[in-house]
Each structure stands twice: as structure tokens, then as C-alpha cells.
Amino acid sequence: MVTVWLIRHGESEANAGLPTFESATIKLTDKGHQEAKQVADSFTRQPSLIVTSPYLRTKQTAEPTIERFPSAPQSEWLVQEFDYLSVERRSNTTLEQRRPMAKAYWEKYDPFYVDGEGAESFAAVMSRVQDLQNKILHLDKEFVAVFTHRLFMGIFLWSLLTNSVEISSESIRQARAFLDSVPTPNGSIVKLQIKNSDIWTSRIITSHLSFSTSSESSVHM
């Protein structure tokens, strides 16, 4: 049986409400680095593979785990955040300033809409979600740790739980509702168990973090 941990990065400058520029270069805060260490401490065995997205904040979150398990192989997969706003509109803005733009994007319910340069459509992120699922189902590694992002992680879990691959206004509506109702705090972990074509998923786990406790339960997919 293959085990995959999906791990959201630690608190970033954007999460802390600071203005940010290019999404790929957003850094962790001091709290984020602390959460990264708590993630590393939660491992009870060495991963067979450590995966990050191309974005700096996942690489920084993975650093303490890599330091703890220096012989573990590393890879970079396209599990970066779903950046649906253009670079021009999101550059040098805070999370609060982006809220009206984010609301307007989601309320279009258009899975093929692209906001501008540097933006991704819902259809495109769903393609990446399906690519991750295919990778997971065909892994030849026993235990893989994937450091990823809130929206991407949430959309992946929604697609997995609903077995949804449809690209439509209804699918983006359902995905948004799932994201709004299922919080994934910084540093949280979802553990997947894969056997053949079956995937089981834990609850969102935060018990390793200093601010919260959580218990695990599995749901058959």
C-alpha cells in the first residue's frame, strides 16, 4: 500500500496580510518556518520521495524535512497554487485588497476564463489535479510527501471525494463551496492511502501544530 501526505505550506507573507508581488517568490513568515519544523517533527519514518511545487513557500516548508531526511530523493511537481488573478492585478496587493477581485472571479462561474498574464483557468488547474491523481495511482514509491498549497490541495480533495472530472459552471460552483466549507490551515496534512485504484483519505490533520489538535479518520474513495 502506498502512502501520500499532502502538506499545505506554512504561513506565508501573503497569509499574514503583507503585500506581495510574484506568487512564486512569496516567502514564509517566522511562524511559517516554525510550522515547517513542526511538520518535519511529525514524520515517524523517512519518506521515499519529497515533492515540492515550483513555488518558494513550499520549498521553504520542506527544508526542515529535507534536513531531517537528507538521503530522501526530491522532486518538483506542478502542484503549485491556483493563481486565478493576473500578475498585474495581484502585484503589490494584500489578501484583503484582493478579496473583491477574488469574489468577482469566482462569481463568473466560468471554468475557461483567464484573467490575464500569469493567471490560470479553472479548467487548467483541473488538468493539474488530474495529473497529480494519475501520478499518485502509479507511484512506485512507498511513502511520498507532497508540499503544496491551499486552493490546489482543496480542489484536488474535492475532485477526489466527488469523483468529479467535469469542467462546467456547476463544477466550479461546487469546488468553491467545498473550499469555503473545508478549511486547510497552514501546515496541515491530509494522508492518502492507495491500493490498486482505491484511495482512502484522512481528515485534515493539525494535531502536530502548536495551536490545534485533530484526530484522523478515513473515508473510502
NUMI-714898 format. One line per field, with one value per atom (N, C-alpha, C): atom name; residue in three letters; x, y negated, z. Coordinates in Angstrom, 2 decimals. Each point is the difference from the previous one (the first is absolute). Layout:
atom	c(CA_...)
type	c(Ala_...)
u	c(X_...)
v	c(Y_...)
w	c(Z_...)
# end
This chain:
atom	c(N_CA_C_N_CA_C_N_CA_C_N_CA_C_N_CA_C_N_CA_C_N_CA_C_N_CA_C_N_CA_C_N_CA_C_N_CA_C_N_CA_C_N_CA_C_N_CA_C_N_CA_C_N_CA_C_N_CA_C_N_CA_C_N_CA_C_N_CA_C_N_CA_C_N_CA_C_N_CA_C_N_CA_C_N_CA_C_N_CA_C_N_CA_C_N_CA_C_N_CA_C_N_CA_C_N_CA_C_N_CA_C_N_CA_C_N_CA_C_N_CA_C_N_CA_C_N_CA_C_N_CA_C_N_CA_C_N_CA_C_N_CA_C_N_CA_C_N_CA_C_N_CA_C_N_CA_C_N_CA_C_N_CA_C_N_CA_C_N_CA_C_N_CA_C_N_CA_C_N_CA_C_N_CA_C_N_CA_C_N_CA_C_N_CA_C_N_CA_C_N_CA_C_N_CA_C_N_CA_C_N_CA_C_N_CA_C_N_CA_C_N_CA_C_N_CA_C_N_CA_C_N_CA_C_N_CA_C_N_CA_C_N_CA_C_N_CA_C_N_CA_C_N_CA_C_N_CA_C_N_CA_C_N_CA_C_N_CA_C_N_CA_C_N_CA_C_N_CA_C_N_CA_C_N_CA_C_N_CA_C_N_CA_C_N_CA_C_N_CA_C_N_CA_C_N_CA_C_N_CA_C_N_CA_C_N_CA_C_N_CA_C_N_CA_C_N_CA_C_N_CA_C_N_CA_C_N_CA_C_N_CA_C_N_CA_C_N_CA_C_N_CA_C_N_CA_C_N_CA_C_N_CA_C_N_CA_C_N_CA_C_N_CA_C_N_CA_C_N_CA_C_N_CA_C_N_CA_C_N_CA_C_N_CA_C_N_CA_C_N_CA_C_N_CA_C_N_CA_C_N_CA_C_N_CA_C_N_CA_C_N_CA_C_N_CA_C_N_CA_C_N_CA_C_N_CA_C_N_CA_C_N_CA_C_N_CA_C_N_CA_C_N_CA_C_N_CA_C_N_CA_C_N_CA_C_N_CA_C_N_CA_C_N_CA_C_N_CA_C_N_CA_C_N_CA_C_N_CA_C_N_CA_C_N_CA_C_N_CA_C_N_CA_C_N_CA_C_N_CA_C_N_CA_C_N_CA_C_N_CA_C_N_CA_C_N_CA_C_N_CA_C_N_CA_C_N_CA_C_N_CA_C_N_CA_C_N_CA_C_N_CA_C_N_CA_C_N_CA_C_N_CA_C_N_CA_C_N_CA_C_N_CA_C_N_CA_C_N_CA_C_N_CA_C_N_CA_C_N_CA_C_N_CA_C_N_CA_C_N_CA_C_N_CA_C_N_CA_C_N_CA_C_N_CA_C_N_CA_C_N_CA_C_N_CA_C_N_CA_C_N_CA_C_N_CA_C_N_CA_C_N_CA_C_N_CA_C_N_CA_C_N_CA_C_N_CA_C_N_CA_C_N_CA_C_N_CA_C_N_CA_C_N_CA_C_N_CA_C_N_CA_C_N_CA_C_N_CA_C_N_CA_C_N_CA_C_N_CA_C_N_CA_C_N_CA_C_N_CA_C_N_CA_C_N_CA_C_N_CA_C_N_CA_C_N_CA_C_N_CA_C_N_CA_C_N_CA_C_N_CA_C_N_CA_C_N_CA_C_N_CA_C_N_CA_C_N_CA_C_N_CA_C_N_CA_C_N_CA_C_N_CA_C)
type	c(Met_Met_Met_Val_Val_Val_Thr_Thr_Thr_Val_Val_Val_Trp_Trp_Trp_Leu_Leu_Leu_Ile_Ile_Ile_Arg_Arg_Arg_His_His_His_Gly_Gly_Gly_Glu_Glu_Glu_Ser_Ser_Ser_Glu_Glu_Glu_Ala_Ala_Ala_Asn_Asn_Asn_Ala_Ala_Ala_Gly_Gly_Gly_Leu_Leu_Leu_Pro_Pro_Pro_Thr_Thr_Thr_Phe_Phe_Phe_Glu_Glu_Glu_Ser_Ser_Ser_Ala_Ala_Ala_Thr_Thr_Thr_Ile_Ile_Ile_Lys_Lys_Lys_Leu_Leu_Leu_Thr_Thr_Thr_Asp_Asp_Asp_Lys_Lys_Lys_Gly_Gly_Gly_His_His_His_Gln_Gln_Gln_Glu_Glu_Glu_Ala_Ala_Ala_Lys_Lys_Lys_Gln_Gln_Gln_Val_Val_Val_Ala_Ala_Ala_Asp_Asp_Asp_Ser_Ser_Ser_Phe_Phe_Phe_Thr_Thr_Thr_Arg_Arg_Arg_Gln_Gln_Gln_Pro_Pro_Pro_Ser_Ser_Ser_Leu_Leu_Leu_Ile_Ile_Ile_Val_Val_Val_Thr_Thr_Thr_Ser_Ser_Ser_Pro_Pro_Pro_Tyr_Tyr_Tyr_Leu_Leu_Leu_Arg_Arg_Arg_Thr_Thr_Thr_Lys_Lys_Lys_Gln_Gln_Gln_Thr_Thr_Thr_Ala_Ala_Ala_Glu_Glu_Glu_Pro_Pro_Pro_Thr_Thr_Thr_Ile_Ile_Ile_Glu_Glu_Glu_Arg_Arg_Arg_Phe_Phe_Phe_Pro_Pro_Pro_Ser_Ser_Ser_Ala_Ala_Ala_Pro_Pro_Pro_Gln_Gln_Gln_Ser_Ser_Ser_Glu_Glu_Glu_Trp_Trp_Trp_Leu_Leu_Leu_Val_Val_Val_Gln_Gln_Gln_Glu_Glu_Glu_Phe_Phe_Phe_Asp_Asp_Asp_Tyr_Tyr_Tyr_Leu_Leu_Leu_Ser_Ser_Ser_Val_Val_Val_Glu_Glu_Glu_Arg_Arg_Arg_Arg_Arg_Arg_Ser_Ser_Ser_Asn_Asn_Asn_Thr_Thr_Thr_Thr_Thr_Thr_Leu_Leu_Leu_Glu_Glu_Glu_Gln_Gln_Gln_Arg_Arg_Arg_Arg_Arg_Arg_Pro_Pro_Pro_Met_Met_Met_Ala_Ala_Ala_Lys_Lys_Lys_Ala_Ala_Ala_Tyr_Tyr_Tyr_Trp_Trp_Trp_Glu_Glu_Glu_Lys_Lys_Lys_Tyr_Tyr_Tyr_Asp_Asp_Asp_Pro_Pro_Pro_Phe_Phe_Phe_Tyr_Tyr_Tyr_Val_Val_Val_Asp_Asp_Asp_Gly_Gly_Gly_Glu_Glu_Glu_Gly_Gly_Gly_Ala_Ala_Ala_Glu_Glu_Glu_Ser_Ser_Ser_Phe_Phe_Phe_Ala_Ala_Ala_Ala_Ala_Ala_Val_Val_Val_Met_Met_Met_Ser_Ser_Ser_Arg_Arg_Arg_Val_Val_Val_Gln_Gln_Gln_Asp_Asp_Asp_Leu_Leu_Leu_Gln_Gln_Gln_Asn_Asn_Asn_Lys_Lys_Lys_Ile_Ile_Ile_Leu_Leu_Leu_His_His_His_Leu_Leu_Leu_Asp_Asp_Asp_Lys_Lys_Lys_Glu_Glu_Glu_Phe_Phe_Phe_Val_Val_Val_Ala_Ala_Ala_Val_Val_Val_Phe_Phe_Phe_Thr_Thr_Thr_His_His_His_Arg_Arg_Arg_Leu_Leu_Leu_Phe_Phe_Phe_Met_Met_Met_Gly_Gly_Gly_Ile_Ile_Ile_Phe_Phe_Phe_Leu_Leu_Leu_Trp_Trp_Trp_Ser_Ser_Ser_Leu_Leu_Leu_Leu_Leu_Leu_Thr_Thr_Thr_Asn_Asn_Asn_Ser_Ser_Ser_Val_Val_Val_Glu_Glu_Glu_Ile_Ile_Ile_Ser_Ser_Ser_Ser_Ser_Ser_Glu_Glu_Glu_Ser_Ser_Ser_Ile_Ile_Ile_Arg_Arg_Arg_Gln_Gln_Gln_Ala_Ala_Ala_Arg_Arg_Arg_Ala_Ala_Ala_Phe_Phe_Phe_Leu_Leu_Leu_Asp_Asp_Asp_Ser_Ser_Ser_Val_Val_Val_Pro_Pro_Pro_Thr_Thr_Thr_Pro_Pro_Pro_Asn_Asn_Asn_Gly_Gly_Gly_Ser_Ser_Ser_Ile_Ile_Ile_Val_Val_Val_Lys_Lys_Lys_Leu_Leu_Leu_Gln_Gln_Gln_Ile_Ile_Ile_Lys_Lys_Lys_Asn_Asn_Asn_Ser_Ser_Ser_Asp_Asp_Asp_Ile_Ile_Ile_Trp_Trp_Trp_Thr_Thr_Thr_Ser_Ser_Ser_Arg_Arg_Arg_Ile_Ile_Ile_Ile_Ile_Ile_Thr_Thr_Thr_Ser_Ser_Ser_His_His_His_Leu_Leu_Leu_Ser_Ser_Ser_Phe_Phe_Phe_Ser_Ser_Ser_Thr_Thr_Thr_Ser_Ser_Ser_Ser_Ser_Ser_Glu_Glu_Glu_Ser_Ser_Ser_Ser_Ser_Ser_Val_Val_Val_His_His_His_Met_Met_Met)
u	c(0.84_-0.84_0.88_-0.33_0.75_-0.64_0.84_-0.46_0.48_-0.90_0.34_-0.50_0.86_-0.41_-0.09_-1.15_-0.14_0.16_0.96_0.36_-0.13_-0.82_-0.06_1.20_0.56_1.17_-0.32_1.04_-0.16_-0.47_-0.28_-0.52_0.97_-0.57_0.80_-0.24_0.79_-0.19_-1.40_-0.50_-1.35_-1.04_0.16_-0.93_-0.02_1.15_0.11_-0.53_-0.47_-0.59_0.96_1.22_0.98_-0.20_0.39_-0.07_1.03_-0.38_0.89_0.00_0.99_0.16_-0.22_1.05_-0.11_-0.32_-1.06_-0.45_1.08_0.81_1.00_1.09_0.20_1.12_-0.45_-1.26_-0.48_0.70_0.47_0.78_-0.87_0.53_-0.63_0.30_-0.90_0.25_0.76_0.36_0.64_-0.94_-1.28_-0.98_-0.04_0.09_0.00_1.19_1.17_1.19_-0.17_-0.66_-0.28_-0.94_-1.03_-0.93_0.71_0.96_0.77_0.79_0.56_0.73_-0.95_-1.21_-0.97_-0.46_-0.11_-0.31_1.12_1.24_1.14_0.01_-0.30_0.01_-1.13_-1.02_-1.15_0.27_1.08_0.32_0.52_-0.54_0.48_0.88_0.14_0.93_0.42_1.05_0.53_-0.88_-0.34_-0.73_0.88_-0.65_0.71_0.27_-0.80_0.14_-0.59_0.71_-0.50_-0.26_-1.25_-0.42_-0.37_0.42_-0.44_-0.60_-0.75_-0.41_1.18_-0.12_1.08_0.08_-0.96_-0.09_0.85_0.61_0.96_-0.58_-1.24_-0.54_-0.15_-0.20_-0.01_1.42_0.94_1.39_0.52_-0.37_0.41_-0.67_-1.26_-0.70_0.62_0.48_0.61_1.41_0.65_1.42_0.27_-0.77_0.30_-0.18_-0.94_-0.18_1.17_0.48_1.18_1.23_0.14_1.13_-0.07_-1.22_-0.16_0.29_-0.35_0.17_0.83_1.28_0.81_0.18_-0.19_0.17_-1.28_-1.10_-1.26_0.07_-0.40_-0.04_-0.98_0.26_-0.86_-0.46_-1.18_-0.52_-0.88_-0.22_-0.89_-1.13_-1.24_-1.17_-0.82_-0.89_-0.84_-1.22_0.29_-1.05_-0.04_0.37_0.01_-1.43_-0.08_-1.30_-0.78_-1.32_-0.91_-0.02_0.79_0.07_-0.97_-1.19_-1.05_-0.05_0.74_0.08_1.28_-0.06_1.17_1.10_1.22_1.14_-0.19_-0.47_-0.19_-0.95_-1.08_-1.00_0.38_0.75_0.33_1.32_0.83_1.31_-0.10_0.80_0.06_-1.35_-0.73_-1.29_0.02_-0.89_-0.18_-1.18_-0.12_-1.13_-1.32_-0.07_-1.23_-0.33_1.00_-0.22_-0.44_0.41_-0.37_-1.38_-0.59_-1.29_-1.09_-0.20_-1.04_0.29_1.26_0.36_-0.22_0.33_-0.22_-1.49_-0.79_-1.45_-0.55_0.45_-0.48_0.41_1.22_0.45_-0.92_-0.19_-0.77_-1.45_-0.53_-1.40_-0.25_1.06_-0.17_-0.45_0.44_-0.30_0.33_1.12_0.46_1.30_-0.04_1.20_1.11_-0.30_0.99_0.52_-0.50_0.40_1.45_0.79_1.38_0.09_0.42_-0.05_1.07_1.05_1.08_1.31_1.09_1.33_0.28_0.48_0.33_-1.17_-1.20_-1.20_-0.29_-0.72_-0.33_-1.51_-0.56_-1.44_-0.28_-1.25_-0.41_0.22_-0.25_0.22_1.47_0.90_1.43_0.42_-0.52_0.38_-0.60_-1.17_-0.57_0.88_0.62_0.93_1.19_0.50_1.11_-0.45_-1.25_-0.56_-0.07_-0.46_-0.07_1.38_0.96_1.38_0.55_-0.29_0.45_-0.66_-1.30_-0.68_0.60_0.29_0.62_1.38_0.78_1.32_-0.14_-0.94_-0.20_-0.40_-0.87_-0.49_1.06_1.07_1.04_1.36_-0.01_1.26_0.70_1.33_0.78_0.77_-0.41_0.59_-0.99_0.54_-0.85_-0.63_0.73_-0.45_0.49_-0.93_0.33_-0.61_0.82_-0.45_-0.08_-1.19_-0.21_-0.32_0.89_-0.20_-0.69_-1.21_-0.82_-0.72_-1.15_-0.65_-1.49_-0.61_-1.37_-1.01_-0.06_-1.02_0.23_1.25_0.28_-0.35_0.40_-0.27_-1.51_-0.73_-1.45_-0.72_0.41_-0.64_0.32_1.21_0.35_-0.89_-0.16_-0.83_-1.46_-0.50_-1.38_-0.18_0.94_-0.09_0.06_0.85_0.14_-1.27_-0.53_-1.18_-1.26_-0.11_-1.20_0.18_1.24_0.33_-0.36_0.23_-0.41_1.15_-0.22_0.96_-0.66_-1.28_-0.75_0.52_0.07_0.39_-1.24_-0.62_-1.25_-0.18_-1.01_-0.31_-0.44_-0.67_-0.44_1.19_0.98_1.16_0.80_0.16_0.73_-0.82_-1.32_-0.87_0.16_0.02_0.15_1.38_1.02_1.36_0.14_-0.59_0.07_-0.70_-1.16_-0.73_0.82_0.70_0.85_1.14_0.66_1.10_-0.44_-1.20_-0.51_-0.37_-0.36_-0.50_1.04_1.12_1.03_1.31_0.29_1.24_1.22_1.08_1.28_1.06_0.19_0.95_1.42_0.79_1.43_0.64_0.76_0.68_-0.85_-1.25_-0.87_0.37_-0.40_0.35_-1.26_-0.09_-1.00_0.76_-0.31_0.71_-0.87_0.58_-0.67_0.61_-0.85_0.44_-0.49_0.90_-0.35_0.31_-1.00_0.19_-0.76_0.73_-0.59_-0.60_-1.29_-0.65_-0.84_0.16_-0.75_0.84_-0.62_0.68_-0.83_0.65_-0.62_0.65_-0.79_0.55_-0.34_0.94_-0.23_-0.74_-0.38_-0.44_1.20_-0.27_1.08_0.61_1.29_0.67_0.82_-0.22_0.76_0.58_-0.11_0.40_1.50_0.80_1.44_0.36_-0.97_0.24_-0.30_0.67_-0.08_-1.34_-0.78_-1.22_-1.24_0.09_-1.23_0.20_-1.12_0.01_-1.00_0.25_-0.89_0.14_-1.07_0.07_-0.17_0.48_-0.06_-1.19_-0.61_-0.96_0.08_-0.27_0.16_-1.34_-0.03_-1.19_0.41_-0.75_0.34_-0.41_0.90_-0.28_-0.29)
v	c(1.20_-1.20_-1.25_-0.93_-1.26_-1.05_-0.78_-1.11_-1.31_-0.97_-1.35_-1.01_-0.88_-1.13_-1.25_-0.64_-1.33_-1.01_-0.90_-0.93_-1.43_-0.79_-1.41_-0.74_-0.91_-0.77_-0.77_-0.39_-0.82_-1.41_-0.76_-1.35_-0.81_-0.63_-0.83_-1.48_-0.84_-1.44_-0.40_0.63_-0.30_0.41_1.19_0.46_-0.95_-0.62_-0.91_-1.40_-0.21_-1.28_-1.03_0.43_-0.93_-0.14_-1.14_-0.12_0.92_0.62_0.91_-0.33_0.51_-0.30_1.26_0.73_1.20_1.20_0.72_1.11_1.04_0.27_1.06_-0.31_-1.29_-0.38_-0.43_0.19_-0.36_0.88_-0.62_0.69_0.37_0.89_0.32_-1.10_-0.15_-0.85_0.82_-0.62_0.73_1.10_-0.30_1.01_1.14_-0.34_1.03_0.93_-0.55_0.84_0.91_-0.52_0.83_1.15_-0.31_1.05_1.03_-0.45_0.94_0.98_-0.48_0.88_0.99_-0.47_0.89_1.08_-0.35_1.01_1.04_-0.46_0.93_0.94_-0.53_0.80_1.04_-0.19_0.91_1.31_0.05_1.22_1.07_1.20_1.12_0.94_-0.27_0.76_-0.88_0.40_-0.79_0.15_-1.11_0.12_0.63_0.74_0.55_-1.08_-1.08_-1.12_-1.24_-1.13_-1.29_-0.87_-0.46_-0.78_-1.41_-1.00_-1.37_-0.53_-1.09_-0.73_-0.87_-0.68_-0.92_-1.26_-0.21_-1.25_0.03_-1.15_-0.10_0.45_-0.36_0.29_1.50_0.82_1.45_0.51_-0.56_0.43_-0.35_-1.19_-0.38_0.89_0.37_0.87_1.39_0.46_1.33_0.05_-1.15_-0.02_0.77_-0.19_0.77_1.50_0.41_1.42_0.54_-0.78_0.41_0.08_-0.95_0.01_1.22_0.39_1.17_1.30_0.01_1.22_-0.34_-0.30_-0.49_1.02_1.28_1.01_0.24_-0.63_0.20_-0.70_0.68_-0.64_-1.17_-0.96_-1.19_-0.19_-0.60_-0.28_-1.24_-0.59_-1.16_0.36_-0.11_0.28_-1.27_-0.01_-1.17_-0.02_-0.13_-0.04_-1.40_-1.01_-1.37_-0.53_-1.16_-0.59_-0.33_-0.03_-0.43_-1.52_-0.62_-1.46_-0.45_-0.39_-0.34_-1.49_-0.83_-1.43_-0.29_-0.94_-0.35_-0.60_0.11_-0.58_-1.49_-0.68_-1.45_-0.39_0.76_-0.37_0.42_1.08_0.46_-0.55_-0.59_-0.46_-1.16_0.08_-1.03_-0.23_1.08_-0.08_0.91_-0.28_0.87_0.93_0.99_0.93_-0.75_-0.97_-0.78_-0.79_-0.55_-0.76_0.90_1.26_0.93_0.62_-0.15_0.66_-0.38_-1.29_-0.32_0.60_0.03_0.58_1.51_0.63_1.44_0.32_-0.79_0.22_-0.11_-1.02_-0.21_1.16_0.52_1.14_1.20_0.39_1.21_-0.15_-1.21_-0.20_-0.01_0.05_0.18_1.43_0.95_1.42_0.42_-0.50_0.31_0.79_1.31_0.82_-0.26_-0.70_-0.25_-1.44_-0.82_-1.40_-0.12_-0.81_-0.31_-1.50_-0.40_-1.40_-0.86_0.62_-0.76_0.73_-0.70_0.60_0.55_1.23_0.62_0.63_-0.10_0.59_1.36_0.82_1.35_0.18_0.72_0.29_1.17_0.13_1.16_1.28_-0.02_1.18_0.42_-0.98_0.31_0.60_-0.55_0.57_1.40_0.25_1.34_0.99_-0.45_0.86_0.39_-0.97_0.29_0.94_-0.19_0.88_1.44_0.18_1.34_0.60_-0.84_0.47_0.52_-0.72_0.44_1.33_0.12_1.25_1.17_-0.22_1.06_0.37_-1.01_0.27_0.85_-0.37_0.72_1.45_0.22_1.35_0.89_-0.60_0.78_-0.14_-0.37_-0.16_1.34_-0.02_1.17_-0.25_-1.05_-0.33_0.39_0.34_0.46_-1.16_-1.10_-1.10_-1.32_-0.80_-1.25_-1.18_-1.01_-1.24_-1.09_-0.57_-1.02_-1.33_-0.97_-1.33_-0.87_-0.46_-0.69_-1.20_-0.39_-1.28_0.20_-1.01_0.13_0.26_-0.87_0.16_1.27_0.24_1.21_1.25_0.02_1.13_0.20_-1.10_0.08_0.49_-0.52_0.44_1.46_0.42_1.41_0.87_-0.37_0.78_0.00_-1.15_-0.06_0.95_-0.02_0.87_1.47_0.30_1.37_0.48_-0.83_0.37_0.14_-0.83_0.01_0.79_0.46_0.69_-0.87_-1.30_-0.96_-0.34_0.16_-0.44_-0.96_-0.29_-0.87_-1.44_-0.66_-1.41_-0.78_-0.68_-0.72_-1.08_-0.84_-1.04_0.64_1.15_0.68_0.58_0.51_0.57_-1.07_-1.17_-1.08_-0.51_0.02_-0.39_0.98_1.29_1.01_-0.05_-0.22_-0.08_-1.19_-1.11_-1.18_0.26_0.65_0.31_0.91_0.96_0.90_-0.78_-0.86_-0.79_-0.88_-0.56_-0.88_0.77_1.27_0.76_0.89_0.23_0.90_-0.76_-0.50_-0.75_0.93_-0.49_0.73_-0.95_-0.04_-0.95_0.19_-1.05_0.10_1.13_0.83_1.12_1.23_-0.03_1.16_1.11_1.22_1.20_0.81_0.51_1.02_1.24_1.13_1.24_0.87_0.40_0.86_1.40_1.01_1.38_0.52_0.57_0.43_1.48_0.75_1.41_0.28_0.42_0.19_-1.32_-0.04_-1.25_-0.62_0.49_-0.53_-0.98_-1.10_-1.02_-0.29_0.08_-0.40_-1.30_-0.87_-1.27_-0.24_-0.55_-0.38_-1.33_-0.38_-1.38_-0.92_-1.30_-0.99_-0.02_0.28_0.21_-1.23_-0.46_-1.15_0.30_1.25_0.34_-0.20_-0.02_-0.21_-1.47_-0.89_-1.43_-0.47_-1.06_-0.42_-0.59_-0.49_-0.73_0.87_1.28_0.75_1.48_0.71_1.45_0.53_1.21_0.60_1.50_0.72_1.45_0.43_1.19_0.51_0.93_-0.01_1.02_0.18_1.20_0.31_0.16_-0.40_0.13_0.73_1.03_0.76_-0.77_-0.08_-0.70_1.04)
w	c(0.00_0.00_0.00_-0.84_-0.12_0.91_0.66_0.84_-0.60_-0.10_-0.48_1.02_0.41_0.84_-0.86_0.02_-0.60_1.12_-0.14_1.08_-0.51_0.67_-0.37_0.59_-0.76_0.46_1.27_0.73_1.19_-0.33_1.04_-0.20_-0.87_-1.04_-0.91_0.30_-0.66_0.14_-0.46_-1.05_-0.48_1.04_0.60_1.03_1.19_0.28_1.14_-0.30_-1.24_-0.36_-0.55_-0.31_-0.56_-1.51_-0.58_-1.46_-0.65_-1.11_-0.70_-1.49_-0.70_-1.43_-0.83_-0.30_-0.82_0.90_-0.34_0.84_0.23_-1.01_0.10_1.01_0.34_0.87_1.40_0.33_1.34_1.05_1.08_1.03_1.20_0.82_1.28_1.02_0.95_1.17_1.04_1.11_1.10_0.50_0.10_0.41_-1.01_-1.29_-1.04_0.13_0.32_0.19_1.22_1.04_1.18_-0.37_-0.79_-0.43_-0.86_-0.82_-0.82_0.86_1.11_0.91_0.67_0.34_0.62_-0.97_-1.27_-1.02_-0.05_-0.05_-0.06_1.21_1.16_1.23_0.02_-0.84_0.01_-0.75_-0.78_-0.75_0.95_-0.11_0.80_-0.81_-1.29_-0.85_-1.17_-0.67_-1.11_-1.23_-0.65_-1.26_-1.08_-0.90_-1.16_-1.04_0.07_-0.93_0.64_-0.11_0.48_-1.22_-0.13_-1.17_0.44_-0.76_0.21_-1.30_0.11_-1.18_-0.46_-1.13_-0.42_0.86_0.91_0.74_1.27_0.32_1.10_1.33_0.30_1.33_0.26_-1.03_0.25_0.19_-0.72_0.15_1.39_0.50_1.35_1.05_-0.24_0.94_0.03_-1.15_-0.08_0.58_0.17_0.40_1.29_1.08_1.22_-0.18_-0.84_-0.28_-0.79_-0.97_-0.77_0.89_0.91_0.94_0.91_0.39_0.88_-0.76_-1.29_-0.81_-1.25_0.16_-1.12_-1.12_0.27_-1.06_-0.80_0.39_-0.72_-1.36_-1.07_-1.32_0.00_-0.89_-0.10_-1.45_-0.14_-1.34_0.05_-1.15_-0.13_-0.96_0.48_-0.81_-0.17_-0.96_-0.27_0.92_1.30_1.03_0.63_-0.79_0.49_0.19_0.62_0.31_-1.27_0.13_-1.05_0.01_-0.87_-0.10_-1.09_0.39_-0.98_-0.32_0.73_-0.30_-0.78_-0.91_-0.80_0.88_-0.47_0.71_0.20_-1.03_0.07_1.12_0.17_1.00_1.41_0.13_1.36_0.52_-0.88_0.41_1.00_1.07_1.04_0.65_0.26_0.69_1.21_0.94_1.16_-0.24_0.84_-0.08_0.09_0.88_0.17_-1.27_-0.62_-1.24_-1.15_0.04_-1.07_0.19_1.16_0.26_-1.01_-0.32_-0.98_-1.38_-0.40_-1.29_0.01_1.13_0.12_-0.07_0.71_0.00_-1.42_-0.73_-1.37_-0.91_0.21_-0.81_0.21_1.26_0.28_-0.45_0.08_-0.35_-1.51_-0.80_-1.44_-0.32_0.83_-0.21_-1.43_-0.48_-1.35_0.10_-0.21_0.21_-1.02_-1.08_-1.04_0.00_0.92_0.06_0.47_-0.70_0.39_0.22_1.19_0.42_-0.68_-0.50_-0.64_0.15_-0.28_0.07_1.40_0.04_1.28_0.71_-0.58_0.61_-0.62_0.73_-0.43_0.06_-0.94_0.02_0.93_0.40_0.80_-0.79_-1.29_-0.84_0.04_0.00_0.03_1.34_1.09_1.30_0.15_-0.57_0.04_-0.77_-1.07_-0.73_0.88_0.78_0.93_1.11_0.48_1.02_-0.51_-1.22_-0.57_-0.20_-0.36_-0.16_1.34_1.09_1.32_0.37_-0.25_0.33_-0.78_-1.28_-0.80_0.53_0.39_0.58_1.25_0.87_1.25_-0.25_-0.95_-0.28_-0.63_-0.52_-0.68_0.69_1.26_0.72_0.21_-0.10_0.36_1.30_0.71_1.30_1.10_1.18_1.09_0.78_0.14_0.85_-0.60_-0.48_-0.69_0.77_0.27_0.63_-1.05_-0.20_-1.03_0.68_-0.12_0.58_-1.05_0.32_-0.98_0.62_-0.54_0.30_0.27_0.64_0.48_-1.12_-1.01_-1.03_-0.81_-0.38_-0.78_0.80_1.26_0.87_0.17_0.21_0.18_-1.24_-1.17_-1.25_-0.28_0.32_-0.15_0.88_1.26_0.92_-0.44_-0.45_-0.52_-1.18_-0.93_-1.17_0.41_0.98_0.48_0.70_0.89_0.79_-0.85_-1.02_-0.84_-1.28_-0.24_-1.25_-1.20_0.14_-1.03_-0.93_-1.30_-1.01_-0.98_0.24_-0.90_0.08_-1.14_-0.06_-0.42_0.95_-0.27_1.04_-0.21_0.99_1.32_-0.08_1.22_0.77_-0.72_0.70_0.72_-0.61_0.69_1.19_-0.12_1.12_1.16_-0.30_1.04_0.63_-0.81_0.53_0.94_-0.37_0.86_1.33_-0.03_1.22_0.90_-0.59_0.77_0.65_-0.77_0.53_1.15_-0.10_1.05_1.27_-0.15_1.14_0.67_-0.67_0.54_0.16_1.18_0.20_0.00_-0.58_0.01_0.54_1.32_0.59_-0.51_0.12_-0.35_0.80_-0.70_0.66_0.21_-0.43_0.18_-0.97_0.36_-0.77_-0.28_-1.21_-0.35_-0.43_0.63_-0.30_-0.93_-1.11_-0.97_0.05_-0.10_-0.12_-1.34_-0.79_-1.35_-0.15_-0.48_-0.33_-1.27_-1.04_-1.32_-0.46_-0.26_-0.43_1.10_1.22_1.15_0.78_0.43_0.78_1.25_1.15_1.26_0.45_0.63_0.46_1.46_0.74_1.39_0.05_1.19_0.23_-0.15_-0.02_-0.01_1.40_0.08_1.28_0.38_1.24_0.51_1.39_0.47_1.36_0.25_-1.08_0.13_0.18_-0.26_0.12_1.41_0.43_1.40_0.38_-1.00_0.32_0.01_-0.41_-0.22_0.25_0.12_0.07_-1.00_-0.47_-0.98_0.05_-0.28_-0.07_-1.44_-0.31_-1.35_-0.17_-1.17_-0.38_-1.49_-0.48_-1.41_-0.69_-1.25_-0.83_-1.27_-0.37_-1.20_-1.24_-0.97_-1.26_-1.08)
# end
